[in-house]
Amino acid sequence: MTPDDHDLQVTRLNSLLQDASPAEVIAAAVELVGTDRLAVISSFGTQSGALLKIVADVDPAIPVVFIDTGWMFAETLHYRDTLVAQLGLRDVRSILPQPSALARLDPDGDLWSSDPDRCCQLRKVDTLDDAMTGFDASINGRKRFQAATRADIAAVEADGPRLKFNPFAQLTLQDIEAIYATAKLPPHPLVASGFSSIGCMPCTSRTLPGEDPRAGRWRGRAKTECGIHRSN
């Protein structure tokens, strides 16, 4: 497929799916590329259970890729295991960065402090790139309401040669809460402590009332995204 054909495919899919429900978007992705060629990218963060519930309802065999950077909260790892068991997800892959790359580029484990962009590139972006070998499309749980940088998310994006499906793009916080309530999903253990968006432990802090939900990520820096959701 040429780049122009790829762009036309994205445009056509957005036209078809602009008013589709999350389940319909996920089902369309499965139909287009097949279960084995589709990966759900999940951080197992504060709102991840809602997307994973819909994914499990469509097809619990869709692979789920979780990037364990080595800096994840213990509570996040526990939450991962809890959701996997409750939802019956059949193919969850926890992917760690390559030890050789860490030894070469972050031998002291302090890259997150001196250069967080390079740390994210090493521990998340490069690790996900390796994990996505063999996949033609991905699904993620980004929502437009989460931050100004996400306000224009489309249902489908080009992600290099792959397709990126955003089934929750149009959902509101109330929609997410309704899914949690209806499915009786447990909250992330850190929500009660004031965390509204959770990534790596050194770069995540609590959010204050009235703040952007992602204000606790890389607090005090201009950085707002880790880079795994770059789009073409």
N, CA, C and O of each residue as an XYZ file, in Angstrom:
928
protein
N       0.843     -1.200      0.000
C       0.000      0.000      0.000
C       0.877      1.248      0.000
O       1.782      1.372      0.825
N       0.616      2.164     -0.913
C       1.395      3.400     -0.991
C       0.969      4.347      0.132
O      -0.107      4.173      0.705
N       1.810      5.366      0.461
C       1.413      6.353      1.468
C       0.083      7.034      1.144
O      -0.726      7.281      2.039
N      -0.138      7.332     -0.124
C      -1.400      7.972     -0.503
C      -2.581      7.041     -0.256
O      -3.628      7.469      0.230
N      -2.403      5.762     -0.593
C      -3.463      4.790     -0.340
C      -3.735      4.657      1.155
O      -4.880      4.518      1.586
N      -2.655      4.703      1.936
C      -2.785      4.609      3.394
C      -3.587      5.794      3.929
O      -4.473      5.619      4.765
N      -3.281      6.978      3.454
C      -4.011      8.173      3.883
C      -5.480      8.093      3.477
O      -6.361      8.466      4.252
N      -5.744      7.613      2.276
C      -7.133      7.464      1.819
C      -7.877      6.457      2.677
O      -9.060      6.637      2.968
N      -7.188      5.396      3.082
C      -7.822      4.400      3.943
C      -8.197      5.007      5.297
O      -9.282      4.749      5.818
N      -7.295      5.812      5.862
C      -7.580      6.476      7.136
C      -8.774      7.414      6.998
O      -9.650      7.436      7.862
N      -8.811      8.186      5.917
C      -9.930      9.103      5.680
C     -11.244      8.346      5.552
O     -12.263      8.751      6.112
N     -11.209      7.248      4.812
C     -12.431      6.451      4.613
C     -12.904      5.839      5.933
O     -14.100      5.839      6.225
N     -11.977      5.325      6.718
C     -12.351      4.714      7.994
C     -12.927      5.747      8.955
O     -13.889      5.463      9.667
N     -12.347      6.940      8.978
C     -12.879      7.985      9.855
C     -14.287      8.383      9.447
O     -15.128      8.660     10.302
N     -14.548      8.411      8.146
C     -15.890      8.728      7.679
C     -16.883      7.656      8.119
O     -18.009      7.965      8.509
N     -16.464      6.411      8.055
C     -17.344      5.303      8.430
C     -17.554      5.205      9.935
O     -18.628      4.809     10.387
N     -16.537      5.564     10.716
C     -16.554      5.297     12.150
C     -16.727      6.541     13.013
O     -16.644      6.446     14.237
N     -16.962      7.694     12.417
C     -17.005      8.933     13.196
C     -18.099      8.934     14.255
O     -17.958      9.597     15.283
N     -19.181      8.207     14.023
C     -20.261      8.152     15.013
C     -20.422      6.757     15.609
O     -21.431      6.464     16.250
N     -19.429      5.901     15.398
C     -19.526      4.517     15.866
C     -19.272      4.436     17.374
O     -18.581      5.278     17.947
N     -19.839      3.415     17.995
C     -19.590      3.155     19.411
C     -18.189      2.560     19.564
O     -17.615      2.082     18.585
N     -17.632      2.582     20.775
C     -16.319      1.968     20.972
C     -16.270      0.507     20.524
O     -15.300      0.076     19.901
N     -17.309     -0.243     20.841
C     -17.339     -1.655     20.445
C     -17.347     -1.793     18.927
O     -16.729     -2.707     18.380
N     -18.038     -0.898     18.255
C     -18.083     -0.950     16.788
C     -16.727     -0.603     16.182
O     -16.329     -1.194     15.178
N     -16.019      0.343     16.777
C     -14.687      0.698     16.283
C     -13.736     -0.487     16.453
O     -12.973     -0.814     15.544
N     -13.786     -1.120     17.608
C     -12.912     -2.268     17.869
C     -13.263     -3.428     16.932
O     -12.374     -4.079     16.384
N     -14.549     -3.681     16.754
C     -14.965     -4.756     15.848
C     -14.519     -4.477     14.418
O     -14.135     -5.397     13.695
N     -14.568     -3.219     14.010
C     -14.110     -2.853     12.662
C     -12.613     -3.104     12.521
O     -12.158     -3.555     11.470
N     -11.853     -2.819     13.559
C     -10.408     -3.059     13.519
C     -10.116     -4.556     13.396
O      -9.242     -4.968     12.634
N     -10.855     -5.356     14.152
C     -10.682     -6.809     14.072
C     -11.013     -7.310     12.677
O     -10.275     -8.116     12.111
N     -12.116     -6.838     12.124
C     -12.530     -7.278     10.792
C     -11.510     -6.882      9.732
O     -11.280     -7.623      8.777
N     -10.901     -5.714      9.902
C      -9.988     -5.201      8.884
C      -8.647     -5.932      8.876
O      -8.155     -6.309      7.813
N      -8.049     -6.136     10.062
C      -6.691     -6.700     10.106
C      -6.608     -8.084     10.735
O      -5.600     -8.773     10.585
N      -7.666     -8.498     11.444
C      -7.643     -9.797     12.100
C      -7.166     -9.693     13.542
O      -6.380     -8.809     13.881
N      -7.640    -10.591     14.378
C      -7.295    -10.563     15.803
C      -5.801    -10.628     16.042
O      -5.279     -9.886     16.874
N      -5.104    -11.497     15.333
C      -3.685    -11.730     15.588
C      -2.797    -10.575     15.138
O      -1.644    -10.480     15.559
N      -3.324     -9.697     14.285
C      -2.521     -8.583     13.762
C      -2.892     -7.250     14.414
O      -2.464     -6.185     13.969
N      -3.691     -7.332     15.468
C      -4.189     -6.142     16.154
C      -3.727     -6.171     17.607
O      -3.844     -7.199     18.274
N      -3.206     -5.058     18.098
C      -2.724     -4.995     19.479
C      -3.396     -3.848     20.225
O      -3.476     -2.727     19.723
N      -3.870     -4.141     21.414
C      -4.361     -3.100     22.312
C      -3.178     -2.611     23.138
O      -2.513     -3.408     23.800
N      -2.911     -1.313     23.103
C      -1.828     -0.734     23.899
C      -2.441     -0.208     25.190
O      -3.221      0.745     25.160
N      -2.102     -0.810     26.308
C      -2.705     -0.407     27.578
C      -1.638     -0.098     28.613
O      -0.656     -0.826     28.758
N      -1.853      1.008     29.335
C      -0.966      1.383     30.434
C      -1.452      0.799     31.757
O      -0.755      0.891     32.767
N      -2.639      0.200     31.759
C      -3.295     -0.264     32.984
C      -3.338      0.872     34.007
O      -3.077      0.688     35.196
N      -3.682      2.066     33.484
C      -3.780      3.249     34.317
C      -5.181      3.439     34.877
O      -5.963      2.492     34.970
N      -5.484      4.676     35.247
C      -6.699      4.941     36.014
C      -7.988      4.663     35.247
O      -9.007      4.339     35.859
N      -7.964      4.782     33.926
C      -9.186      4.574     33.143
C      -9.085      3.385     32.190
O      -9.973      3.170     31.366
N      -8.011      2.619     32.301
C      -7.749      1.540     31.348
C      -8.785      0.422     31.414
O      -9.051     -0.238     30.409
N      -9.359      0.212     32.567
C     -10.321     -0.874     32.716
C     -11.512     -0.740     31.792
O     -12.063     -1.744     31.340
N     -11.917      0.492     31.504
C     -13.090      0.699     30.641
C     -12.820      0.189     29.231
O     -13.638     -0.542     28.673
N     -11.685      0.562     28.649
C     -11.359      0.086     27.308
C     -11.183     -1.428     27.295
O     -11.686     -2.107     26.400
N     -10.473     -1.955     28.282
C     -10.228     -3.390     28.308
C     -11.524     -4.182     28.474
O     -11.635     -5.301     27.972
N     -12.485     -3.621     29.162
C     -13.797     -4.274     29.283
C     -14.466     -4.381     27.921
O     -14.989     -5.440     27.573
N     -14.458     -3.298     27.143
C     -15.081     -3.330     25.821
C     -14.313     -4.273     24.901
O     -14.916     -5.017     24.128
N     -12.998     -4.244     24.982
C     -12.178     -5.159     24.188
C     -12.537     -6.606     24.510
O     -12.726     -7.421     23.606
N     -12.630     -6.919     25.788
C     -12.960     -8.286     26.195
C     -14.340     -8.698     25.704
O     -14.556     -9.861     25.364
N     -15.266     -7.764     25.664
C     -16.613     -8.076     25.162
C     -16.586     -8.384     23.668
O     -17.326     -9.250     23.200
N     -15.740     -7.683     22.920
C     -15.643     -7.921     21.471
C     -14.886     -9.211     21.195
O     -15.364    -10.064     20.448
N     -13.699     -9.359     21.800
C     -12.887    -10.559     21.599
C     -11.778    -10.571     22.644
O     -10.814     -9.817     22.510
N     -11.883    -11.407     23.686
C     -10.868    -11.426     24.746
C      -9.523    -11.967     24.288
O      -8.553    -11.927     25.045
N      -9.447    -12.477     23.052
C      -8.183    -12.999     22.525
C      -7.337    -11.937     21.834
O      -6.201    -12.213     21.450
N      -7.870    -10.721     21.666
C      -7.057     -9.651     21.064
C      -5.826     -9.426     21.945
O      -5.972     -9.226     23.151
N      -4.629     -9.453     21.381
C      -3.433     -9.227     22.200
C      -3.438     -7.845     22.868
O      -3.800     -6.841     22.255
N      -3.033     -7.825     24.118
C      -2.888     -6.581     24.873
C      -1.410     -6.409     25.196
O      -0.792     -7.301     25.776
N      -0.840     -5.263     24.821
C       0.578     -4.989     25.040
C       0.713     -3.951     26.153
O       0.169     -2.850     26.062
N       1.435     -4.313     27.186
C       1.703     -3.427     28.321
C       3.210     -3.208     28.392
O       3.967     -4.165     28.548
N       3.646     -1.968     28.280
C       5.065     -1.645     28.363
C       5.430     -1.409     29.829
O       5.064     -0.395     30.424
N       6.154     -2.361     30.386
C       6.649     -2.248     31.759
C       8.037     -1.620     31.697
O       9.023     -2.303     31.423
N       8.105     -0.339     31.949
C       9.353      0.410     31.772
C      10.415      0.077     32.812
O      11.573      0.467     32.668
N      10.023     -0.643     33.858
C      10.917     -0.858     34.981
C      10.732      0.176     36.073
O      11.294      0.055     37.162
N       9.931      1.206     35.772
C       9.628      2.263     36.739
C       8.139      2.307     37.084
O       7.656      3.315     37.602
N       7.411      1.233     36.806
C       5.974      1.245     37.078
C       5.703      1.129     38.578
O       6.457      0.486     39.309
N       4.621      1.758     39.022
C       4.176      1.589     40.398
C       3.816      0.125     40.643
O       3.285     -0.543     39.756
N       4.101     -0.365     41.832
C       3.688     -1.726     42.186
C       2.170     -1.848     42.102
O       1.642     -2.907     41.760
N       1.474     -0.759     42.414
C       0.009     -0.776     42.353
C      -0.488     -0.975     40.923
O      -1.521     -1.609     40.707
N       0.243     -0.435     39.947
C      -0.147     -0.617     38.552
C       0.013     -2.077     38.139
O      -0.853     -2.621     37.454
N       1.092     -2.708     38.539
C       1.307     -4.114     38.201
C       0.234     -4.994     38.842
O      -0.237     -5.953     38.229
N      -0.144     -4.670     40.059
C      -1.219     -5.409     40.729
C      -2.548     -5.187     40.014
O      -3.340     -6.114     39.850
N      -2.779     -3.946     39.593
C      -4.020     -3.624     38.883
C      -4.093     -4.372     37.563
O      -5.152     -4.868     37.179
N      -2.965     -4.450     36.873
C      -2.906     -5.243     35.634
C      -3.390     -6.662     35.886
O      -4.259     -7.165     35.174
N      -2.830     -7.301     36.891
C      -3.174     -8.693     37.163
C      -4.648     -8.839     37.560
O      -5.302     -9.815     37.191
N      -5.159     -7.869     38.307
C      -6.559     -7.909     38.731
C      -7.498     -7.807     37.537
O      -8.445     -8.587     37.432
N      -7.253     -6.857     36.634
C      -8.116     -6.673     35.470
C      -8.032     -7.865     34.513
O      -9.051     -8.304     33.979
N      -6.845     -8.379     34.302
C      -6.686     -9.521     33.407
C      -7.534    -10.693     33.891
O      -8.211    -11.349     33.099
N      -7.490    -10.951     35.201
C      -8.253    -12.062     35.761
C      -9.756    -11.804     35.685
O     -10.519    -12.700     35.327
N     -10.184    -10.590     36.018
C     -11.621    -10.294     36.042
C     -12.231    -10.291     34.652
O     -13.362    -10.743     34.470
N     -11.498     -9.787     33.671
C     -12.044     -9.633     32.323
C     -11.789    -10.850     31.435
O     -12.354    -10.951     30.346
N     -10.952    -11.764     31.889
C     -10.686    -12.953     31.093
C      -9.869    -12.687     29.844
O     -10.025    -13.381     28.839
N      -8.999    -11.688     29.895
C      -8.143    -11.393     28.746
C      -7.155    -12.545     28.550
O      -6.535    -13.006     29.508
N      -7.013    -13.001     27.317
C      -6.283    -14.245     27.060
C      -4.851    -14.057     26.591
O      -4.072    -15.011     26.602
N      -4.486    -12.847     26.178
C      -3.160    -12.661     25.599
C      -2.616    -11.299     25.997
O      -2.625    -10.360     25.201
N      -2.144    -11.197     27.230
C      -1.584     -9.942     27.731
C      -0.073    -10.090     27.798
O       0.441    -11.006     28.440
N       0.627     -9.196     27.141
C       2.070     -9.271     27.025
C       2.713     -8.094     27.746
O       2.546     -6.945     27.336
N       3.438     -8.374     28.805
C       4.158     -7.333     29.537
C       5.588     -7.285     28.999
O       6.360     -8.229     29.168
N       5.924     -6.180     28.354
C       7.179     -6.062     27.624
C       8.130     -5.117     28.366
O       7.771     -3.983     28.683
N       9.330     -5.595     28.634
C      10.357     -4.801     29.301
C      11.365     -4.256     28.287
O      11.544     -4.851     27.225
N      12.021     -3.140     28.594
C      13.083     -2.645     27.717
C      14.213     -3.671     27.617
O      14.396     -4.505     28.504
N      14.960     -3.591     26.527
C      16.089     -4.491     26.356
C      17.167     -4.178     27.406
O      17.601     -3.031     27.509
N      17.607     -5.184     28.190
C      18.644     -4.934     29.211
C      19.916     -4.326     28.631
O      20.556     -3.494     29.275
N      20.286     -4.735     27.423
C      21.508     -4.196     26.822
C      21.369     -2.706     26.534
O      22.324     -1.945     26.694
N      20.176     -2.291     26.109
C      19.939     -0.874     25.834
C      19.962     -0.066     27.128
O      20.511      1.035     27.166
N      19.368     -0.611     28.186
C      19.400      0.081     29.472
C      20.824      0.217     29.988
O      21.201      1.270     30.501
N      21.623     -0.850     29.854
C      23.002     -0.807     30.336
C      23.826      0.216     29.568
O      24.733      0.839     30.120
N      23.505      0.382     28.297
C      24.277      1.295     27.454
C      23.829      2.745     27.616
O      24.659      3.653     27.643
N      22.526      2.963     27.722
C      21.993      4.327     27.652
C      21.517      4.879     28.993
O      21.384      6.092     29.149
N      21.261      4.006     29.955
C      20.802      4.474     31.267
C      21.416      3.604     32.361
O      20.691      3.011     33.159
N      22.735      3.524     32.402
C      23.382      2.595     33.336
C      23.104      2.895     34.803
O      23.087      1.981     35.628
N      22.886      4.171     35.140
C      22.653      4.547     36.530
C      21.168      4.664     36.877
O      20.814      4.923     38.027
N      20.297      4.473     35.873
C      18.864      4.538     36.134
C      18.358      5.922     36.468
O      17.319      6.056     37.116
N      19.068      6.965     36.041
C      18.659      8.328     36.371
C      18.350      9.175     35.133
O      18.258     10.399     35.219
N      18.193      8.521     33.995
C      17.917      9.263     32.764
C      16.587     10.002     32.846
O      16.413     11.049     32.223
N      15.653      9.456     33.613
C      14.343     10.108     33.767
C      14.490     11.516     34.322
O      13.680     12.390     34.011
N      15.516     11.748     35.143
C      15.724     13.061     35.761
C      16.494     14.004     34.851
O      16.143     15.178     34.732
N      17.542     13.499     34.208
C      18.403     14.365     33.404
C      17.842     14.639     32.016
O      18.054     15.715     31.456
N      17.123     13.664     31.459
C      16.599     13.817     30.099
C      15.358     12.941     29.937
O      15.444     11.854     29.366
N      14.210     13.397     30.429
C      13.012     12.557     30.392
C      12.563     12.174     28.994
O      11.972     11.111     28.809
N      12.833     13.023     27.999
C      12.465     12.653     26.630
C      13.249     11.428     26.168
O      12.684     10.505     25.581
N      14.548     11.426     26.435
C      15.354     10.270     26.049
C      14.965      9.039     26.852
O      15.011      7.919     26.342
N      14.586      9.242     28.099
C      14.156      8.117     28.937
C      12.891      7.485     28.365
O      12.795      6.262     28.257
N      11.927      8.318     28.000
C      10.695      7.801     27.393
C      10.989      7.098     26.074
O      10.404      6.058     25.771
N      11.901      7.675     25.290
C      12.264      7.051     24.018
C      12.838      5.656     24.251
O      12.477      4.699     23.566
N      13.727      5.558     25.218
C      14.391      4.289     25.505
C      13.441      3.270     26.111
O      13.350      2.137     25.637
N      12.739      3.671     27.154
C      11.973      2.704     27.938
C      10.567      2.445     27.392
O       9.991      1.384     27.633
N      10.016      3.416     26.658
C       8.647      3.232     26.177
C       8.563      3.138     24.656
O       8.061      2.150     24.120
N       9.053      4.163     23.964
C       8.874      4.224     22.513
C       9.617      3.086     21.815
O       9.030      2.350     21.022
N      10.910      2.945     22.114
C      11.686      1.891     21.464
C      11.166      0.508     21.848
O      11.127     -0.399     21.016
N      10.772      0.352     23.101
C      10.254     -0.941     23.570
C       8.941     -1.280     22.876
O       8.712     -2.427     22.492
N       8.080     -0.277     22.718
C       6.821     -0.524     22.017
C       7.072     -0.806     20.545
O       6.419     -1.674     19.966
N       7.999     -0.095     19.931
C       8.312     -0.345     18.519
C       8.713     -1.802     18.319
O       8.285     -2.443     17.359
N       9.533     -2.321     19.223
C       9.938     -3.727     19.130
C       8.740     -4.651     19.330
O       8.594     -5.656     18.634
N       7.886     -4.296     20.288
C       6.738     -5.149     20.605
C       5.714     -5.172     19.487
O       4.956     -6.134     19.362
N       5.679     -4.121     18.666
C       4.670     -4.029     17.607
C       5.060     -4.759     16.332
O       4.286     -4.776     15.375
N       6.233     -5.356     16.298
C       6.616     -6.156     15.131
C       5.594     -7.275     14.929
O       5.306     -8.042     15.848
N       5.061     -7.355     13.731
C       4.060     -8.380     13.450
C       2.627     -7.914     13.574
O       1.700     -8.669     13.281
N       2.434     -6.675     14.008
C       1.086     -6.115     14.103
C       0.859     -5.083     13.001
O       1.778     -4.363     12.609
N      -0.370     -5.022     12.511
C      -0.728     -4.072     11.460
C      -1.523     -2.877     11.986
O      -1.668     -1.873     11.289
N      -2.034     -2.981     13.203
C      -2.857     -1.900     13.756
C      -2.849     -1.984     15.274
O      -2.560     -3.032     15.852
N      -3.170     -0.863     15.909
C      -3.243     -0.826     17.367
C      -4.516     -0.120     17.819
O      -5.142      0.627     17.067
N      -4.870     -0.380     19.050
C      -6.006      0.261     19.719
C      -5.490      0.881     21.001
O      -4.698      0.263     21.713
N      -5.929      2.102     21.308
C      -5.545      2.725     22.567
C      -6.745      3.427     23.179
O      -7.801      3.522     22.554
N      -6.581      3.918     24.401
C      -7.717      4.475     25.129
C      -7.697      5.976     25.300
O      -8.332      6.487     26.222
N      -6.988      6.711     24.444
C      -6.956      8.170     24.596
C      -8.342      8.784     24.381
O      -9.133      8.320     23.559
N      -8.604      9.841     25.151
C      -9.863     10.568     25.037
C      -9.580     12.053     24.809
O      -8.569     12.583     25.268
N     -10.489     12.711     24.095
C     -10.294     14.131     23.802
C     -10.333     14.997     25.052
O      -9.677     16.038     25.106
N     -11.089     14.581     26.050
C     -11.252     15.424     27.234
C     -10.018     15.417     28.135
O      -9.923     16.237     29.048
N      -9.075     14.509     27.897
C      -7.965     14.339     28.824
C      -7.005     15.520     28.862
O      -6.458     15.844     29.916
N      -6.802     16.156     27.729
C      -5.836     17.260     27.673
C      -6.021     18.036     26.381
O      -6.583     17.523     25.414
N      -5.546     19.274     26.369
C      -5.652     20.091     25.164
C      -4.915     19.449     23.995
O      -5.313     19.610     22.841
N      -3.840     18.723     24.293
C      -3.066     18.082     23.228
C      -3.815     16.909     22.603
O      -3.388     16.379     21.577
N      -4.920     16.502     23.206
C      -5.685     15.365     22.690
C      -7.078     15.770     22.200
O      -7.914     14.914     21.910
N      -7.313     17.049     22.113
C      -8.659     17.552     21.817
C      -9.151     17.208     20.420
O     -10.357     17.209     20.176
N      -8.242     16.916     19.499
C      -8.635     16.675     18.111
C      -8.418     15.229     17.669
O      -8.312     14.957     16.473
N      -8.353     14.311     18.613
C      -8.114     12.915     18.261
C      -9.228     12.399     17.353
O     -10.412     12.578     17.638
N      -8.832     11.761     16.265
C      -9.796     11.143     15.347
C     -10.031      9.691     15.743
O      -9.298      9.134     16.560
N     -11.047      9.092     15.165
C     -11.340      7.681     15.448
C     -10.219      6.787     14.954
O      -9.918      5.764     15.568
N      -9.599      7.172     13.841
C      -8.516      6.388     13.242
C      -7.406      7.338     12.812
O      -7.674      8.404     12.257
N      -6.167      6.953     13.067
C      -5.004      7.735     12.668
C      -4.007      6.839     11.943
O      -4.004      5.620     12.114
N      -3.165      7.464     11.136
C      -2.014      6.766     10.577
C      -0.908      6.766     11.617
O      -0.640      7.792     12.243
N      -0.270      5.630     11.802
C       0.842      5.493     12.733
C       1.972      4.807     11.984
O       2.191      3.604     12.128
N       2.698      5.597     11.170
C       3.648      4.992     10.258
C       2.883      4.130      9.262
O       1.892      4.586      8.691
N       3.317      2.913      9.047
C       2.609      2.036      8.121
C       1.379      1.379      8.733
O       0.616      0.705      8.042
N       1.191      1.580     10.036
C       0.085      0.939     10.738
C      -1.109      1.882     10.871
O      -1.020      3.076     10.586
N      -2.219      1.312     11.308
C      -3.408      2.074     11.661
C      -3.527      2.132     13.183
O      -3.218      1.165     13.879
N      -3.972      3.261     13.679
C      -4.192      3.423     15.115
C      -5.656      3.763     15.340
O      -6.146      4.786     14.862
N      -6.347      2.901     16.068
C      -7.769      3.087     16.350
C      -7.936      3.683     17.745
O      -7.328      3.227     18.714
N      -8.782      4.721     17.820
C      -9.044      5.430     19.080
C     -10.535      5.329     19.420
O     -11.261      6.312     19.280
N     -10.996      4.171     19.860
C     -12.433      3.964     20.047
C     -13.064      4.823     21.133
O     -14.280      5.013     21.139
N     -12.249      5.348     22.059
C     -12.777      6.150     23.159
C     -12.604      7.650     22.920
O     -12.840      8.442     23.832
N     -12.205      8.051     21.737
C     -11.893      9.460     21.485
C     -13.016     10.397     21.914
O     -12.754     11.438     22.516
N     -14.249     10.046     21.616
C     -15.378     10.940     21.862
C     -15.998     10.785     23.249
O     -16.864     11.573     23.629
N     -15.569      9.792     23.999
C     -16.211      9.546     25.286
C     -15.881     10.634     26.309
O     -14.832     11.275     26.240
N     -16.785     10.825     27.245
C     -16.594     11.775     28.331
C     -16.175     11.025     29.594
O     -16.216      9.796     29.644
N     -15.777     11.778     30.599
C     -15.436     11.161     31.878
C     -16.644     10.423     32.443
O     -16.504      9.359     33.044
N     -17.819     10.989     32.248
C     -19.029     10.339     32.741
C     -19.273      9.006     32.029
O     -19.747      8.052     32.645
N     -18.954      8.941     30.752
C     -19.070      7.685     30.014
C     -18.135      6.622     30.602
O     -18.526      5.467     30.773
N     -16.920      7.019     30.903
C     -15.944      6.093     31.477
C     -16.430      5.594     32.840
O     -16.379      4.400     33.135
N     -16.898      6.523     33.652
C     -17.386      6.151     34.979
C     -18.569      5.199     34.890
O     -18.711      4.299     35.718
N     -19.430      5.400     33.873
C     -20.583      4.521     33.689
C     -20.149      3.102     33.335
O     -20.744      2.133     33.807
N     -19.118      2.978     32.509
C     -18.614      1.648     32.160
C     -18.064      0.962     33.408
O     -18.328     -0.218     33.639
N     -17.309      1.694     34.202
C     -16.773      1.132     35.442
C     -17.902      0.672     36.364
O     -17.839     -0.412     36.944
N     -18.926      1.499     36.491
C     -20.017      1.167     37.411
C     -20.817     -0.035     36.918
O     -21.119     -0.948     37.686
N     -21.155     -0.024     35.635
C     -21.972     -1.107     35.081
C     -21.238     -2.439     35.144
O     -21.835     -3.465     35.469
N     -19.949     -2.425     34.835
C     -19.168     -3.669     34.818
C     -18.579     -4.021     36.180
O     -17.929     -5.055     36.337
N     -18.813     -3.153     37.161
C     -18.272     -3.361     38.508
C     -16.751     -3.542     38.469
O     -16.199     -4.457     39.080
N     -16.100     -2.652     37.738
C     -14.655     -2.706     37.623
C     -13.997     -2.043     38.837
O     -14.477     -1.009     39.302
N     -12.929     -2.609     39.348
C     -12.234     -1.968     40.470
C     -11.465     -0.752     39.991
O     -10.975     -0.742     38.862
N     -11.348      0.278     40.827
C     -10.522      1.435     40.448
C      -9.042      1.100     40.606
O      -8.672      0.186     41.342
N      -8.215      1.850     39.909
C      -6.775      1.731     40.130
C      -6.499      2.068     41.599
O      -7.060      3.036     42.113
N      -5.661      1.304     42.280
C      -5.436      1.536     43.715
C      -4.959      2.929     44.067
O      -5.150      3.363     45.203
N      -4.341      3.654     43.131
C      -3.797      4.978     43.448
C      -4.796      6.112     43.252
O      -4.513      7.254     43.614
N      -5.963      5.812     42.682
C      -6.965      6.862     42.474
C      -7.375      7.486     43.808
O      -7.523      8.704     43.913
N      -7.554      6.657     44.805
C      -7.981      7.154     46.119
C      -6.944      8.060     46.758
O      -7.260      8.813     47.679
N      -5.712      7.992     46.278
C      -4.640      8.827     46.829
C      -4.448     10.126     46.058
O      -3.538     10.898     46.360
N      -5.311     10.377     45.052
C      -5.248     11.644     44.343
C      -4.562     11.610     42.997
O      -4.293     12.661     42.417
N      -4.271     10.419     42.483
C      -3.659     10.310     41.162
C      -4.746     10.176     40.110
O      -5.595      9.290     40.212
N      -4.739     11.036     39.103
C      -5.752     10.962     38.052
C      -5.197     10.437     36.737
O      -5.962     10.010     35.872
N      -3.884     10.462     36.573
C      -3.229      9.910     35.398
C      -1.905      9.335     35.867
O      -1.119     10.020     36.522
N      -1.659      8.070     35.528
C      -0.525      7.366     36.134
C       0.386      6.794     35.069
O      -0.044      6.042     34.195
N       1.663      7.167     35.161
C       2.665      6.596     34.276
C       3.770      5.999     35.105
O       3.508      5.209     36.013
N       5.018      6.365     34.808
C       6.154      5.867     35.571
C       6.245      6.584     36.920
O       5.915      7.764     37.037
N       6.692      5.855     37.917
C       6.721      6.372     39.279
C       7.500      7.682     39.428
O       6.981      8.597     40.066
N       8.716      7.833     38.878
C       9.451      9.074     39.128
C       8.835     10.311     38.481
O       9.087     11.433     38.920
N       8.021     10.109     37.430
C       7.499     11.241     36.666
C       5.998     11.429     36.827
O       5.369     12.098     36.007
N       5.416     10.853     37.867
C       3.976     10.961     38.105
C       3.735     11.506     39.504
O       4.323     11.038     40.479
N       2.862     12.500     39.587
C       2.494     13.055     40.889
C       0.985     13.208     40.973
O       0.279     13.053     39.976
N       0.499     13.509     42.156
C      -0.932     13.715     42.356
C      -1.387     14.989     41.646
O      -0.609     15.925     41.460
N      -2.650     15.005     41.257
C      -3.230     16.213     40.679
C      -4.093     16.910     41.720
O      -4.687     16.276     42.592
N      -4.143     18.221     41.605
C      -4.915     19.029     42.527
C      -6.313     19.282     41.972
O      -6.505     19.208     40.758
N      -7.293     19.577     42.822
C      -8.641     19.869     42.330
C      -8.629     20.980     41.286
O      -8.020     22.031     41.489
N      -9.313     20.735     40.158
C      -9.396     21.724     39.093
C      -8.291     21.653     38.075
O      -8.362     22.319     37.042
N      -7.261     20.857     38.339
C      -6.165     20.731     37.378
C      -6.553     19.825     36.223
O      -7.455     18.994     36.338
N      -5.847     20.002     35.092
C      -5.957     19.077     33.979
C      -5.668     17.675     34.504
O      -4.754     17.505     35.311
N      -6.432     16.655     34.061
C      -6.215     15.301     34.569
C      -4.787     14.797     34.398
O      -4.348     13.925     35.147
N      -4.056     15.335     33.419
C      -2.678     14.894     33.185
C      -1.633     15.861     33.752
O      -0.452     15.776     33.415
N      -2.077     16.772     34.607
C      -1.148     17.764     35.153
C      -0.064     17.138     36.025
O       1.002     17.724     36.215
N      -0.335     15.963     36.545
C       0.645     15.303     37.396
C       1.708     14.530     36.643
O       2.575     13.910     37.259
N       1.654     14.557     35.319
C       2.660     13.862     34.515
C       3.769     14.851     34.150
O       3.508     15.908     33.575
N       4.983     14.500     34.483
C       6.158     15.354     34.220
C       5.938     16.769     34.772
O       6.221     17.757     34.095
N       5.439     16.852     35.985
C       5.123     18.155     36.579
C       6.360     19.057     36.593
O       7.467     18.639     36.932
N       6.119     20.308     36.211
C       7.193     21.287     36.197
C       8.001     21.307     34.922
O       8.947     22.085     34.795
N       7.641     20.461     33.975
C       8.337     20.419     32.694
C       7.361     20.744     31.572
O       6.147     20.650     31.751
N       7.887     21.120     30.432
C       7.034     21.399     29.276
C       6.504     20.101     28.650
O       5.569     20.144     27.852
N       7.069     18.993     28.991
C       6.709     17.697     28.440
C       5.288     17.324     28.831
O       4.898     17.480     29.988
N       4.504     16.827     27.860
C       3.126     16.419     28.144
C       2.798     15.018     27.654
O       1.784     14.451     28.060
N       3.639     14.441     26.784
C       3.393     13.106     26.235
C       4.684     12.316     26.238
O       5.773     12.885     26.159
N       4.555     10.986     26.330
C       5.763     10.158     26.345
C       6.293      9.906     24.938
O       7.479      9.628     24.765
N       5.415     10.001     23.921
C       5.860      9.831     22.558
C       5.336      8.593     21.865
O       5.497      8.458     20.652
N       4.706      7.673     22.606
C       4.235      6.449     21.955
C       3.003      6.692     21.107
O       2.642      5.845     20.291
N       2.352      7.826     21.280
C       1.143      8.115     20.500
C       1.374      9.169     19.442
O       0.463      9.911     19.075
N       2.598      9.229     18.956
C       2.875     10.132     17.842
C       2.054      9.676     16.637
O       1.816      8.480     16.470
N       1.627     10.602     15.808
C       0.832     10.276     14.622
C       1.456     10.911     13.403
O       2.138     11.932     13.488
N       1.208     10.286     12.265
C       1.697     10.840     11.008
C       0.558     11.578     10.325
O       0.742     12.130      9.240
